[in-house]
């Protein structure tokens, strides 16, 4: 299937995801009426005040086009959905045929609503899927310049960009040059993180969430609907099966797919201790970390390589 036809399908998926994202929220416009203006003004609570990329993009697009903040929010949200699906497609093309990459992207689109557990759509959520995947793509194809750009954008969006540096560190061959690049990328991330706090003003917040997360596992109170009460288990329902598939026949997977799995345990440790697990969106980076191993297992009959890349780009060997 040509890229042109896949793009048409991804436009359809973006609209469907955008509609679902809007209609299943209790307060769908809170982000544009309250949160985005607060982030732009620098009055939002931490850590939201440091996640500037999407709010400033929406504000800038509204000012540039004169269409109003709400319309700019809808259009940029659709744009991020489309960008995420296109980047996922090209990411999986590193190892897979167009049919297999389409199947993998459809798998993400079909399950993504399980991450829509917040009562309002956070502006950084879908950009995180797009930009974290772009960073993974750059690592898989050893594109350092592209990785530097993706890391910067991802760091302006969410702190989870730091795990891209860890991925870069473990995915490449051990060498002095690789260590040098890893140090430079770590410095890039730290400079952005510290710079944002210097610019927006440092504010502490409740970091430790483990006790709350354990209590959430007892189910939320009865007045909530059955799905809402079980939000704490959504990340297990979503990513547990994907992890099992990713670990199947692990020695036969491409090297990058195996190394990406190394990043999953530290990511889960951080997510479950300093983030709220009832906000399933915080686990979104697990998609690009697990997906290469998942797709190679599920859709190998559609054309996936277990070692060599199917594209002309170089990938990590070893």
Phi, psi and omega in degrees: 000130183288160180299326181301316180289326178293322177299318178301316178294323181289329173298316177299316180296321180298317179294316179298317179293319178297319178296314179298316180301321182283315191281337184266004179266142177289327181228072190295337184256006180301321182300318184274331181274331184239304191294308183299312176301324179292318179296315181297321180282348181081017181255357180293150177290155174287148002271001183302328183295341180267354182261077197267342190301302184294314179301317180289330175295314179297312180298315180295319179295320178296316180293322183290321185262339182072023185268355182096151187294320182294314178297320178297323177297312180300313185291317180291327177296315176299319179299321179291321175301312181297317179299318180299316182290322178294319179292319175302317180301311182289329175300312180288337176295345176303326182239341194239161175289165176305322180295317180290322178293324175297316180299318179294320179292322176297324177299318178295312182299323182290327184261349183303325178303340176293347176265000181269051186270345177288154181287347175217149183284121178283131183300333184276352190294300183289323171303326177298317178299315181293312189281324176295321177294321177299319176297319177297318178301315181296322178293314182299326183260006178055050179252088188295321180295314177299321180296318180300319179292313180298320180296317180297314180295317180296323180291329175286347183260311180206156182290343180297349176302336179300332178288342173294323177295318177298318178299314178301320183296318187270343187275337185264171175291144178287120178199165178297320180296319180295319177297322179296313179296319179300316179297319179296318180291323176297319178296319177303312180297315182296320179297319179292315181298314179291320180298320178298321181287327175290322181287313186270349182094126182286135176216126178279162177210179183285104183279314188281117184239004187299316181298317177298318183294322177296320179293327179296333180292346177278004183079144178286165186299160185302327181302337178283156179290163187302321180291316180302317182299332185257017182305328182297339182262357184297323181293329176288319178297322184281306190261346175299306177299321179297321179295320179298317178294319181297326182278345180294136179049043186303319181299340182271358183279157172303151184303314181300318180300321179290318181292325179299328179294337178296333183281341185296312181301311178296327177296314179297321179300314180292315183298322185276349181251329182238013175225162180270119186288346177285348172266085188300338181301335182294343181266007184306321179300344177295334178304300182291338178286324183268331193300318179304315180291326180292312185293320179298327179283311187283325191239028179298331180291343177270353178112085176224141180269140176269352180218298184277147176287147178273354179256177181277355181280150177282143172235166182299136175253186176137000000 
